Amino acid sequence: MSVSGVAEPSEAELAARRRQLVILAAALVLAMSTWFSTAAVLSQLREAWNLSASAGSWLTIMVQLGFVAGAALSAATNLADRVPPRRLILMGTIGAATANAVVAAADAYPVAIAARFATGACLAAVYPPSLKAMSSWYRTGRGFALGVMIGALTVGSALPHLINALGGLPWRLTLATASVLTVAGGLIAERLGADGPYATRGAAFDPSQLRAIVADRRFRLASAGYFGHMWELYAMWAWAAAFYRDAFSAPRLASLAAFAVIAAGAGGSVYAGLLSDRVSRTEAAGRALRSSAAVALVAGFLVDAPAPIVVGAGVVWGFWVVADSAQFSTIVTEVTNAVYVGTALTVQLAIGFTLTVFTIFLVPVVRDWAGWGWAFLLLAPGPLLGAWAMRALERELAAEADITPAPTATTTAPLAPTPVFVSPFF
């Protein structure tokens, strides 16, 4: 037993959860490769279909809108808590891979727009269930575990850029490769994954849970931080390749730089996860938000700087821009009724992804009007607002801790090392 009265995991359980972390992270790397598949080959698509910059942006925006629609449907029906998460992941990856393949097969912009919407809707059945599945294995150290999962999502999102940079493949083959990888991810999760010891049984449909989730001030503050984070994140990811195509004359170098910048977020996610378990979720998220905002203020103005500087600044930005993401999800898993964690995560994600539509659309508009410096500058207010929300949440949790009775013989003490975030449901 631990000093807090909670049994320490056995060696067998520790080994099992490490194995599942590797399995589910690998599955997510592959499963998310369809997200930015068209962004990786956007220059080729613009040439093939004679697209404007604005029309090209809609290929990514429709994924975001599709994700919102899929997440809203999932939240409204408690789908993420009624269907076993690994089964839902497999279903989502098959749908996303099929929709992504339609883009290559149809070779037409209007069809591609609809297919990208369907891709996003199906990925809403992949991302939130992956976090829930991983949470079922971790009672302590969950910040690190979900940090690894977000790191996996980050690498998966960057993967099409690497395929494009190393292979120099025709755009259809790049999209087809992403679809194959996505299905492989779903199969790995379903066939090799397993439910953790803290998994919850399928929940009954209960619309009142949505009201209960949103009524929780802790959930609202964590979500406000997430919304500020999302204002910045996906616009930065979506336009990284275009930024480096303007910085460099070689397309493959631009794709490789975009991969490095986005993939750097995997390291940031793991670092923030470790920090959150050692210090607090709010401190880890706030540090990432402030650092990311600082780089957003200057990164775009470096487009004409020497290659080491422009890439170095991008890698630093990429490291911090997603480092906080897992912490918002971790907080939600720890303050929400465990039976409806999937629904709570999906609500948060649905609103956050809605916000990404505005900045993905605005960045190329501002770039054409005033240049990359001002285009990326408009992203900075998001993480600054998020940092404020984390300060407010920290005060909220500290106030709760002050009025919480001290542990007695009949009261279980909070789990170390981050007692203010421990859920009574896990």
Secondary structure, 3 states (H helix, E strand, C coil): CCCCCCCCCCHHHHHHHHHHHHHHHHHHHHHHHHCCHHHHCHHHHHHHHCCCHHHHHHHHHHHHHHHHHHHHHHHHHCHHHHCCHHHHHHHHHHHHHHHHHHHHHHCCHHHHHHHHHHHHHHHCCCHHHHHHHHHCCCCCCHHHHHHHHHHHHHHHHHHHHHHHHHHCCCHHHHHHHHHHHHHHHHHHHHHHCCCCCCCCCCCCCCCHHHHHHHHCHHHHHHHHHHHHHHHHHHHHHHHHHHHHHHHCCCHHHHHHHHHHHHHHHHHHHHHHHHHHHHCCHHHHHHHHHHHHHHHHCCHHHHCCCCHHHHHHHHHHHHHHHCCCHHHHHHHHHHHCCHHHHHHHHHHHHHHHHHHHHHHHHHHHHHHHHHCHHHHHHCCCHHHHHHHHHHHHHHHHHHHHHHHCCCCCCCCCCCCCCCHHHCCCCC
